[in-house]
Amino acid sequence: MAVARTQGGLEELDDEIRKDGGSATLVPLNLIDYDGIARLGAALHERHCKLDILVGNAGVAGPSSPLGHIELKPWNDVMAVNVTANFQLIRCMEPLLKQSDAGRAVFVTSGAASKANAYLGPYAASKAALETVVRVWAHETASTPLRVNLFRPGPIRTRMRATVFPGEDPDTLDTPDQAAEFIVPMCAPEWNQTGKLYDYKTRTLMSFRLPA
């Protein structure tokens, strides 16, 4: 099931999935439509009664500006997508993931969360908040079959990165497809780690300190 803002982007993805012999259900949905996320959860429950895998990848960069120059609305816009939408996904999808024999959740974060890059305050703060929310959820579900982890792709050849770093040569960066190959194992039933952060650039798995 693919969820994105535009029908056009979903259809392009659907074409790729079909070329690979698969099929998908396409759901045009802006994730700041929090009631829409709840309706999606209800539809999944009615149709499948469970959810095996949740990948939270949606994100916006927000303004590149000193903190003191940023208006409240663009700050809130970044938080709405990067933090609150993922919180709503957790709220609405957790019961379905727990109905799976091997529920898996992976959220895409950024090195900006820890680097606190100058002039990227809203984005950095939102990713730090996302990491904390996911860590809390991993703590809360550590004794269940549900596995909750973070994936940090690093610099990747995306349109969003090009808007933030316009002088960067995109040919020096890996593609989203290359990074996504490393998310797939984190979604498999065989993946038993939880509360971890996988750093794609260094190919390392970092631990959060889970309570005993």
DOKOL-635878 format. One line per 3 residues: number of its first residue (from 1); their letters; for each residue x negated, y, z of N, C-alpha, C. Coordinates in pm, 1 decimal, decimal comma, always signed. Layout:
// residues N
NUM = a = X:Y:Z:X:Y:Z:X:Y:Z  ...
// end
This chain:
// residues 212
1 = mav = -85,3:-117,5:+0,0:+0,0:+0,0:+0,0:-89,1:+122,7:+0,0  -74,1:+207,3:-100,8:-157,9:+326,2:-115,8:-74,6:+450,5:-87,3  -125,6:+536,3:-1,7:-56,4:+659,0:+37,0:-144,2:+777,8:-0,7
4 = art = -87,8:+872,1:-73,9:-159,8:+993,5:-111,2:-59,1:+1103,2:-142,9  -111,3:+1225,9:-156,8:-21,1:+1339,6:-176,2:+43,8:+1341,0:-313,2  -27,3:+1297,1:-417,1:+22,8:+1315,0:-553,5:+49,3:+1181,6:-621,6
7 = qgg = +155,6:+1178,0:-700,4:+189,1:+1058,9:-777,2:+81,8:+1028,3:-880,5  +24,8:+1135,7:-941,0:-77,2:+1116,4:-1044,1:-199,6:+1043,7:-993,2  -249,0:+1085,9:-876,5:-365,3:+1018,9:-818,7:-335,9:+874,7:-783,3
10 = lee = -215,4:+849,1:-734,3:-177,3:+712,6:-700,1:-170,4:+624,6:-823,9  -119,7:+679,9:-933,5:-108,7:+600,8:-1056,0:-246,6:+565,6:-1111,5  -342,2:+657,2:-1099,0:-479,2:+626,1:-1142,1:-534,7:+510,5:-1059,8
13 = ldd = -512,0:+514,0:-929,8:-558,0:+406,0:-842,3:-487,6:+275,5:-877,5  -357,2:+284,6:-903,7:-279,7:+165,7:-937,8:-334,1:+99,9:-1064,1  -374,5:+182,2:-1161,5:-432,7:+128,6:-1285,2:-558,4:+48,1:-1254,7
16 = eir = -642,4:+100,3:-1165,0:-766,6:+31,3:-1130,0:-736,6:-100,0:-1057,5  -636,7:-95,8:-969,1:-600,6:-217,2:-895,4:-548,3:-323,9:-990,8  -465,8:-281,6:-1086,7:-410,1:-376,9:-1183,2:-518,6:-437,2:-1271,9
19 = kdg = -618,9:-355,3:-1307,4:-730,5:-406,6:-1387,9:-803,5:-518,3:-1314,2  -801,4:-511,2:-1181,9:-870,2:-610,3:-1098,9:-780,1:-727,6:-1063,1  -660,1:-729,2:-1123,3:-569,4:-841,0:-1100,2:-481,6:-827,9:-978,3
22 = gsa = -479,3:-710,0:-917,3:-399,2:-690,7:-796,5:-274,4:-609,4:-823,2  -204,2:-577,2:-717,4:-86,1:-493,3:-727,0:-76,7:-409,2:-600,6  -2,5:-299,1:-607,6:+8,2:-209,1:-493,0:+145,5:-143,8:-490,1
25 = tlv = +187,3:-107,2:-371,4:+304,0:-21,9:-353,2:+254,2:+120,0:-335,2  +305,7:+213,4:-415,9:+258,0:+351,1:-414,9:+353,7:+438,2:-333,8  +298,3:+515,3:-240,9:+379,4:+599,5:-153,5:+327,5:+743,0:-158,9
28 = pln = +391,0:+829,7:-237,7:+353,0:+971,4:-234,1:+396,2:+1033,1:-100,5  +300,6:+1075,2:-21,0:+332,4:+1128,6:+111,3:+220,0:+1219,8:+157,6  +254,6:+1342,1:+189,7:+158,2:+1431,2:+252,8:+153,0:+1395,3:+400,4
31 = lid = +36,6:+1365,0:+452,9:+26,0:+1315,0:+589,2:+56,3:+1419,4:+695,7  +74,8:+1545,1:+656,0:+122,5:+1641,1:+755,5:+275,0:+1633,8:+768,9  +336,6:+1547,4:+690,2:+478,3:+1514,5:+709,3:+484,1:+1403,8:+812,8
34 = ydg = +478,1:+1442,3:+938,9:+467,7:+1343,5:+1046,2:+591,9:+1255,9:+1055,4  +708,9:+1313,3:+1026,7:+830,7:+1232,0:+1022,8:+823,0:+1130,6:+908,9  +756,5:+1169,9:+799,1:+738,1:+1076,9:+687,6:+651,5:+958,4:+726,1
37 = iar = +549,4:+982,6:+809,0:+466,2:+871,7:+857,8:+550,8:+776,6:+941,3  +638,7:+833,1:+1024,6:+726,4:+748,4:+1105,5:+820,4:+666,1:+1017,8  +873,0:+729,1:+911,2:+960,5:+655,2:+820,1:+883,5:+545,4:+749,0
40 = lga = +757,0:+572,3:+715,8:+673,3:+470,8:+652,0:+653,9:+352,0:+745,6  +628,8:+379,2:+873,3:+614,4:+271,0:+969,9:+741,4:+187,1:+979,9  +855,9:+254,7:+979,3:+983,3:+182,4:+986,5:+1004,6:+97,4:+861,8
43 = alh = +967,5:+151,4:+744,8:+982,6:+75,6:+619,7:+891,9:-46,4:+618,1  +769,8:-31,4:+669,3:+678,2:-145,0:+677,2:+733,6:-252,8:+770,5  +790,6:-208,0:+880,5:+848,6:-304,4:+973,7:+963,8:-380,8:+908,6
46 = erh = +1048,0:-307,7:+837,3:+1163,4:-371,9:+773,9:+1121,2:-469,1:+665,1  +1016,0:-433,5:+591,2:+976,2:-514,9:+476,2:+880,7:-627,1:+513,3  +784,6:-599,2:+604,1:+678,0:-696,2:+630,7:+669,5:-739,6:+777,2
49 = ckl = +727,4:-661,7:+867,7:+725,4:-691,0:+1011,7:+587,3:-680,2:+1075,3  +485,9:-648,2:+997,6:+350,8:-635,2:+1052,9:+265,1:-553,6:+957,0  +147,4:-516,7:+1004,9:+46,5:-450,0:+921,8:-87,9:-511,7:+956,9
52 = dil = -159,9:-558,7:+856,1:-289,1:-623,4:+881,3:-404,7:-523,9:+887,4  -401,8:-421,4:+802,7:-515,7:-329,8:+790,8:-465,8:-187,1:+778,4  -527,4:-96,5:+852,8:-503,2:+46,8:+838,8:-636,7:+115,4:+813,4
55 = vgn = -646,6:+188,9:+703,4:-765,4:+269,1:+675,2:-723,4:+415,3:+672,4  -776,1:+494,3:+765,6:-747,6:+637,5:+771,0:-858,4:+715,2:+703,7  -832,3:+760,9:+582,0:-936,9:+824,9:+502,6:-905,6:+969,7:+468,0
58 = agv = -781,0:+1012,2:+480,2:-744,6:+1148,1:+438,8:-818,9:+1251,3:+522,5  -864,3:+1357,5:+457,6:-933,1:+1464,7:+528,7:-945,7:+1588,3:+443,3  -953,8:+1703,0:+508,2:-975,6:+1829,9:+438,1:-1096,1:+1898,1:+499,5
61 = agp = -1166,1:+1977,7:+417,3:-1288,9:+2042,2:+463,2:-1262,3:+2169,6:+541,2  -1160,1:+2243,1:+502,3:-1132,8:+2370,6:+567,9:-1229,3:+2478,9:+523,9  -1221,2:+2595,2:+584,9:-1304,4:+2708,5:+543,5:-1450,3:+2691,4:+584,1
64 = ssp = -1539,8:+2743,8:+500,6:-1682,1:+2750,2:+533,7:-1712,1:+2894,0:+573,3  -1713,4:+2918,7:+702,8:-1720,0:+3055,8:+751,9:-1759,9:+3055,1:+898,2  -1818,7:+3164,5:+948,6:-1843,9:+3171,7:+1092,8:-1713,6:+3157,9:+1170,4
67 = lgh = -1720,1:+3095,4:+1286,0:-1600,1:+3070,4:+1365,6:-1519,5:+3197,6:+1390,8  -1588,1:+3307,1:+1420,1:-1519,5:+3431,1:+1452,7:-1444,7:+3492,9:+1336,1  -1470,6:+3443,6:+1214,5:-1405,0:+3497,2:+1094,9:-1288,9:+3410,5:+1047,7
70 = iel = -1265,6:+3299,2:+1114,8:-1163,3:+3204,9:+1069,5:-1029,6:+3238,2:+1134,0  -927,8:+3249,3:+1051,0:-793,3:+3274,5:+1102,2:-736,2:+3147,4:+1164,6  -633,0:+3163,7:+1246,0:-574,7:+3050,5:+1316,8:-509,8:+2951,0:+1222,0
73 = kpw = -444,6:+2998,8:+1115,5:-374,0:+2906,8:+1026,2:-467,4:+2807,0:+959,3  -579,1:+2849,7:+894,8:-667,4:+2748,7:+835,5:-728,1:+2654,2:+938,2  -751,8:+2702,9:+1060,0:-798,0:+2613,8:+1166,9:-692,6:+2506,1:+1193,1
76 = ndv = -569,1:+2548,2:+1210,2:-460,6:+2453,4:+1236,9:-437,3:+2358,7:+1120,2  -456,6:+2408,3:+997,1:-438,1:+2323,3:+878,8:-536,4:+2206,9:+879,0  -660,7:+2233,1:+918,4:-760,9:+2126,3:+923,9:-724,6:+2025,9:+1032,9
79 = mav = -688,2:+2075,8:+1148,6:-652,3:+1986,5:+1258,5:-529,9:+1901,9:+1224,7  -437,0:+1960,4:+1150,0:-313,5:+1889,4:+1116,2:-341,7:+1762,8:+1036,6  -437,7:+1769,4:+943,9:-469,6:+1653,5:+860,9:-571,6:+1562,7:+928,7
82 = nvt = -681,1:+1621,5:+974,4:-794,2:+1541,3:+1020,9:-773,8:+1478,8:+1158,6  -687,0:+1538,1:+1239,6:-666,6:+1486,1:+1375,5:-522,5:+1439,4:+1396,2  -427,5:+1532,0:+1383,1:-289,8:+1500,1:+1420,3:-228,9:+1393,0:+1330,7
85 = anf = -257,5:+1397,1:+1201,5:-203,8:+1294,1:+1111,6:-255,8:+1156,4:+1149,6  -382,5:+1147,8:+1186,3:-437,9:+1018,7:+1227,2:-379,4:+972,8:+1360,2  -355,4:+1067,0:+1451,3:-288,2:+1034,1:+1577,1:-147,9:+978,8:+1549,5
88 = qli = -76,7:+1041,0:+1456,4:+56,9:+992,7:+1423,0:+51,5:+855,7:+1355,9  -50,1:+832,1:+1272,7:-67,9:+698,4:+1214,6:-89,0:+594,2:+1323,7  -169,5:+628,1:+1422,3:-193,6:+535,2:+1532,8:-61,9:+506,9:+1606,4
91 = rcm = +12,5:+612,2:+1639,1:+138,3:+595,5:+1711,2:+235,6:+504,6:+1636,7  +246,0:+529,1:+1506,3:+349,8:+460,4:+1428,7:+306,3:+323,3:+1377,7  +175,8:+301,5:+1365,0:+128,4:+175,5:+1307,8:+78,1:+75,8:+1411,8
94 = epl = +49,8:+121,1:+1533,9:-2,0:+29,6:+1636,1:+90,7:-90,4:+1659,7  +222,5:-70,4:+1674,4:+307,4:-188,5:+1696,7:+299,9:-288,9:+1582,7  +287,0:-239,5:+1459,5:+277,8:-328,7:+1343,9:+144,5:-400,7:+1340,3
97 = lkq = +36,4:-329,1:+1371,5:-96,2:-390,7:+1373,8:-104,0:-498,4:+1481,1  -35,5:-477,4:+1592,8:-37,3:-576,0:+1699,9:+44,5:-700,3:+1666,0  +131,6:-688,7:+1566,1:+206,7:-805,8:+1520,3:+123,6:-894,9:+1428,6
100 = sda = +11,1:-841,9:+1379,2:-78,8:-920,0:+1294,4:-166,3:-1010,3:+1379,9  -207,2:-1123,2:+1322,0:-300,7:-1211,2:+1392,1:-439,9:-1150,0:+1400,0  -469,1:-1057,1:+1308,3:-602,7:-996,6:+1304,0:-591,3:-853,6:+1252,7
103 = gra = -520,9:-768,7:+1329,5:-505,8:-629,3:+1290,7:-639,8:-557,4:+1291,5  -664,3:-478,1:+1188,4:-790,5:-405,6:+1176,0:-761,9:-260,0:+1139,0  -827,4:-164,9:+1206,2:-812,0:-22,7:+1176,5:-949,8:+40,5:+1161,5
106 = vfv = -968,4:+114,0:+1053,0:-1095,1:+183,1:+1026,4:-1063,2:+327,7:+991,1  -1129,0:+420,6:+1058,0:-1110,3:+563,0:+1030,1:-1242,3:+622,5:+981,3  -1231,7:+706,6:+879,4:-1350,7:+765,5:+818,0:-1386,3:+895,2:+889,3
109 = tsg = -1509,4:+903,0:+939,2:-1555,4:+1020,2:+1011,3:-1670,0:+1087,1:+935,5  -1745,7:+1170,4:+1001,4:-1852,8:+1246,1:+935,6:-1963,6:+1275,3:+1034,6  -2085,6:+1286,2:+982,4:-2197,9:+1326,2:+1066,3:-2181,0:+1465,6:+1123,6
112 = aas = -2092,4:+1546,3:+1062,6:-2066,7:+1681,2:+1113,8:-2013,2:+1678,6:+1256,0  -1951,8:+1566,8:+1294,7:-1895,9:+1555,4:+1429,8:-2003,2:+1571,9:+1536,4  -2122,5:+1521,4:+1510,0:-2230,7:+1530,0:+1608,0:-2332,6:+1638,4:+1573,5
115 = kan = -2343,8:+1671,6:+1444,5:-2441,7:+1774,1:+1404,9:-2394,3:+1915,0:+1435,3  -2262,2:+1935,3:+1440,0:-2205,3:+2068,0:+1464,9:-2263,0:+2171,3:+1369,3  -2251,5:+2140,5:+1239,0:-2308,0:+2227,0:+1136,5:-2254,3:+2369,2:+1144,1
118 = ayl = -2343,5:+2466,9:+1129,6:-2301,0:+2606,3:+1123,9:-2206,8:+2627,7:+1006,3  -2107,3:+2709,9:+1026,2:-2010,4:+2752,8:+923,2:-1913,9:+2642,8:+880,9  -1917,4:+2528,9:+947,0:-1821,0:+2421,5:+920,1:-1746,9:+2384,6:+1047,7
121 = gpy = -1718,4:+2484,6:+1129,2:-1661,5:+2462,0:+1260,9:-1532,6:+2382,6:+1263,9  -1430,3:+2420,6:+1186,9:-1305,1:+2345,0:+1192,3:-1323,4:+2197,9:+1153,5  -1401,0:+2173,7:+1047,9:-1422,6:+2036,6:+1002,1:-1499,3:+1956,8:+1107,2
124 = aas = -1609,2:+2014,8:+1158,7:-1690,5:+1944,4:+1258,0:-1609,5:+1915,0:+1383,4  -1533,7:+2013,8:+1429,9:-1454,2:+1994,6:+1550,8:-1346,3:+1888,9:+1529,7  -1285,8:+1889,1:+1411,7:-1178,5:+1792,4:+1384,7:-1232,7:+1649,9:+1378,8
127 = kaa = -1350,4:+1631,8:+1321,2:-1407,1:+1497,4:+1314,4:-1454,8:+1450,3:+1451,7  -1504,8:+1542,2:+1533,5:-1540,1:+1505,5:+1670,5:-1415,8:+1462,7:+1747,4  -1306,5:+1534,8:+1726,8:-1180,5:+1498,2:+1791,9:-1130,6:+1363,5:+1742,2
130 = let = -1139,8:+1340,4:+1610,8:-1097,6:+1212,3:+1555,4:-1177,6:+1098,5:+1617,5  -1309,0:+1115,1:+1627,8:-1391,2:+1009,4:+1686,2:-1349,0:+979,8:+1829,9  -1317,1:+1083,5:+1906,0:-1274,9:+1062,6:+2043,5:-1141,8:+989,1:+2050,3
133 = vvr = -1046,8:+1028,4:+1964,1:-917,2:+961,0:+1960,9:-935,1:+812,7:+1928,0  -1019,9:+782,5:+1829,4:-1041,0:+643,6:+1789,2:-1111,8:+565,5:+1899,1  -1206,7:+629,0:+1967,1:-1274,5:+561,7:+2078,0:-1176,9:+529,5:+2190,2
136 = vwa = -1089,0:+625,4:+2221,3:-986,9:+600,6:+2324,1:-900,6:+481,5:+2284,3  -857,7:+479,7:+2159,0:-772,0:+370,3:+2112,0:-845,3:+237,0:+2118,0  -974,8:+238,3:+2083,3:-1054,2:+115,2:+2092,1:-1061,8:+66,5:+2236,6
139 = het = -1078,6:+159,8:+2332,0:-1080,3:+122,5:+2473,4:-947,1:+60,6:+2514,2  -838,9:+122,8:+2469,7:-705,8:+78,4:+2511,3:-667,9:-58,1:+2454,7  -725,5:-93,0:+2340,9:-687,9:-218,0:+2273,5:-798,5:-322,5:+2277,7
142 = ast = -902,0:-299,1:+2358,4:-1018,9:-387,5:+2358,8:-984,0:-531,1:+2395,8  -880,2:-549,4:+2477,8:-844,4:-684,3:+2522,1:-740,2:-749,9:+2431,6  -708,9:-687,9:+2318,9:-611,8:-741,8:+2223,3:-685,9:-789,1:+2098,0
145 = plr = -618,3:-858,4:+2007,2:-683,2:-898,9:+1881,1:-711,2:-782,3:+1787,1  -650,6:-665,9:+1812,7:-670,6:-550,3:+1725,6:-813,3:-498,5:+1737,9  -877,1:-473,6:+1624,5:-1013,3:-419,5:+1620,7:-1007,7:-279,6:+1559,8
148 = vnl = -1067,0:-182,3:+1628,7:-1058,6:-40,8:+1591,2:-1199,9:+14,9:+1577,6  -1232,9:+68,8:+1459,2:-1369,4:+114,6:+1435,0:-1372,9:+241,1:+1349,8  -1490,1:+301,3:+1345,9:-1515,9:+420,7:+1265,7:-1616,7:+389,9:+1155,8
151 = frp = -1602,9:+459,9:+1044,4:-1696,0:+445,9:+933,2:-1745,4:+585,1:+894,9  -1878,9:+601,6:+894,7:-1938,7:+730,7:+859,4:-2012,9:+716,6:+727,5  -1955,0:+768,2:+618,4:-2016,4:+747,5:+487,1:-2137,8:+834,7:+459,9
154 = gpi = -2150,6:+949,4:+528,8:-2258,3:+1041,5:+494,6:-2227,5:+1114,1:+365,1  -2328,7:+1174,9:+303,2:-2305,1:+1249,5:+178,2:-2259,3:+1156,6:+65,7  -2139,7:+1181,4:+14,2:-2080,6:+1098,7:-90,6:-2030,8:+1189,6:-202,5
157 = rtr = -2033,6:+1138,7:-323,0:-1997,6:+1216,8:-442,1:-1845,0:+1234,5:-451,6  -1793,7:+1334,9:-382,4:-1650,9:+1363,3:-384,6:-1627,0:+1508,9:-423,1  -1504,4:+1536,9:-464,1:-1468,6:+1674,5:-498,2:-1477,2:+1763,1:-374,6
160 = mra = -1439,0:+1709,0:-259,0:-1443,8:+1788,7:-137,2:-1586,4:+1830,7:-104,1  -1680,4:+1737,4:-117,0:-1819,2:+1773,0:-86,0:-1871,5:+1877,0:-185,4  -1830,8:+1864,0:-311,0:-1876,4:+1959,7:-411,9:-1828,6:+2101,3:-381,5
163 = tvf = -1711,0:+2114,9:-320,3:-1662,5:+2249,0:-285,3:-1740,1:+2307,4:-167,3  -1787,1:+2220,4:-77,8:-1860,6:+2267,5:+39,4:-2007,5:+2292,0:+6,4  -2064,7:+2208,1:-81,6:-2205,5:+2220,2:-121,0:-2214,1:+2231,3:-273,4
166 = pge = -2175,3:+2346,6:-329,5:-2166,1:+2359,1:-476,1:-2299,7:+2348,0:-548,3  -2411,4:+2373,6:-479,0:-2541,5:+2366,7:-545,0:-2603,8:+2229,3:-544,2  -2538,5:+2132,7:-485,3:-2592,5:+1997,7:-471,7:-2574,3:+1918,6:-600,9
169 = dpd = -2675,4:+1840,9:-638,0:-2666,1:+1756,8:-756,9:-2586,3:+1631,5:-722,7  -2465,5:+1616,2:-778,1:-2383,9:+1499,4:-741,5:-2446,7:+1366,8:-781,5  -2534,1:+1369,1:-882,0:-2595,7:+1244,3:-926,7:-2693,7:+1187,4:-824,5
172 = tld = -2728,0:+1265,8:-722,0:-2816,9:+1216,1:-616,4:-2739,2:+1145,8:-505,3  -2606,3:+1145,7:-516,5:-2522,4:+1090,1:-410,4:-2457,9:+959,2:-453,5  -2434,9:+871,8:-357,4:-2359,0:+749,7:-385,1:-2213,0:+784,3:-411,7
175 = tpd = -2142,8:+693,5:-479,7:-2002,8:+714,6:-512,4:-1913,8:+660,8:-400,0  -1789,2:+704,9:-394,2:-1696,1:+647,7:-295,9:-1681,8:+496,9:-309,8  -1684,3:+446,1:-433,3:-1672,5:+301,5:-453,3:-1786,2:+226,7:-384,9
178 = qaa = -1907,6:+281,6:-393,6:-2022,4:+215,7:-331,1:-2005,3:+210,3:-178,7  -1960,6:+320,6:-120,9:-1941,8:+324,1:+24,0:-1827,9:+232,5:+66,9  -1721,4:+230,2:-13,0:-1603,1:+152,0:+23,7:-1632,8:+3,3:+34,3
181 = efi = -1733,3:-43,5:-39,8:-1769,5:-185,2:-31,8:-1806,0:-226,1:+110,8  -1854,4:-129,6:+189,7:-1896,2:-160,3:+326,0:-1780,6:-147,3:+425,1  -1668,9:-88,2:+380,9:-1549,5:-84,2:+465,7:-1476,5:-217,8:+460,8
184 = vpm = -1482,4:-284,1:+346,2:-1406,6:-407,7:+326,4:-1436,1:-512,1:+434,4  -1563,4:-541,4:+467,1:-1588,1:-641,8:+571,1:-1531,4:-601,7:+707,4  -1522,8:-470,6:+734,6:-1470,3:-423,4:+862,5:-1319,9:-447,9:+875,1
187 = cap = -1256,3:-481,5:+762,5:-1112,0:-506,0:+759,8:-1078,3:-654,8:+759,2  -1178,6:-739,1:+754,2:-1156,2:-882,7:+741,6:-1125,2:-945,5:+877,5  -1049,2:-1055,6:+878,5:-1021,1:-1125,0:+1005,3:-1147,5:-1169,0:+1077,3
190 = ewn = -1255,6:-1193,1:+1001,3:-1380,5:-1240,3:+1062,2:-1452,2:-1130,5:+1141,0  -1412,1:-1003,2:+1117,9:-1478,4:-891,8:+1186,1:-1427,9:-886,0:+1330,2  -1516,8:-910,5:+1426,1:-1475,5:-916,8:+1566,3:-1519,8:-797,6:+1648,9
193 = qtg = -1597,9:-707,6:+1590,0:-1645,4:-591,6:+1664,5:-1532,8:-488,7:+1678,7  -1530,5:-418,6:+1791,6:-1437,7:-307,2:+1808,6:-1510,0:-194,7:+1881,1  -1460,6:-73,4:+1861,2:-1525,2:+41,3:+1923,7:-1662,5:+69,2:+1868,6
196 = kly = -1682,0:+43,0:+1739,1:-1813,0:+63,4:+1676,3:-1804,1:+173,4:+1570,2  -1917,9:+230,7:+1539,9:-1931,1:+325,4:+1429,4:-2033,2:+270,9:+1331,7  -1988,5:+246,0:+1207,1:-2081,1:+198,0:+1104,3:-2130,0:+317,8:+1023,9
199 = dyk = -2261,9:+336,8:+1023,1:-2323,5:+446,4:+948,4:-2371,4:+393,6:+813,7  -2304,9:+436,2:+707,8:-2334,7:+384,7:+574,1:-2475,6:+421,5:+529,1  -2519,5:+542,2:+560,4:-2650,7:+588,8:+513,7:-2763,6:+502,7:+567,7
202 = trt = -2756,4:+467,0:+695,5:-2863,3:+387,9:+756,6:-2830,1:+239,6:+762,7  -2704,4:+205,6:+723,7:-2658,2:+66,2:+729,0:-2670,3:+8,8:+870,0  -2632,5:+89,9:+968,4:-2641,9:+44,6:+1106,6:-2505,1:+52,5:+1173,5
205 = lms = -2485,8:-34,6:+1270,5:-2362,7:-39,8:+1348,1:-2393,2:+13,2:+1487,1  -2327,1:+122,9:+1521,7:-2353,7:+186,8:+1650,6:-2241,1:+156,0:+1747,0  -2275,6:+140,7:+1874,4:-2177,5:+101,9:+1974,9:-2128,5:+223,0:+2052,2
208 = frl = -1999,1:+219,9:+2088,0:-1946,9:+306,3:+2192,0:-1953,4:+226,9:+2322,0  -1957,1:+296,3:+2431,7:-1961,0:+226,8:+2559,8:-1818,1:+196,4:+2602,2  -1779,7:+70,0:+2586,3:-1645,8:+26,4:+2625,3:-1646,1:-7,3:+2773,4
211 = pa = -1533,7:+15,8:+2841,5:-1529,4:-18,2:+2984,7:-1536,9:-167,6:+3006,0  -1594,4:-206,1:+3117,8:-1608,3:-349,0:+3150,5:-1471,5:-408,5:+3179,9
// end
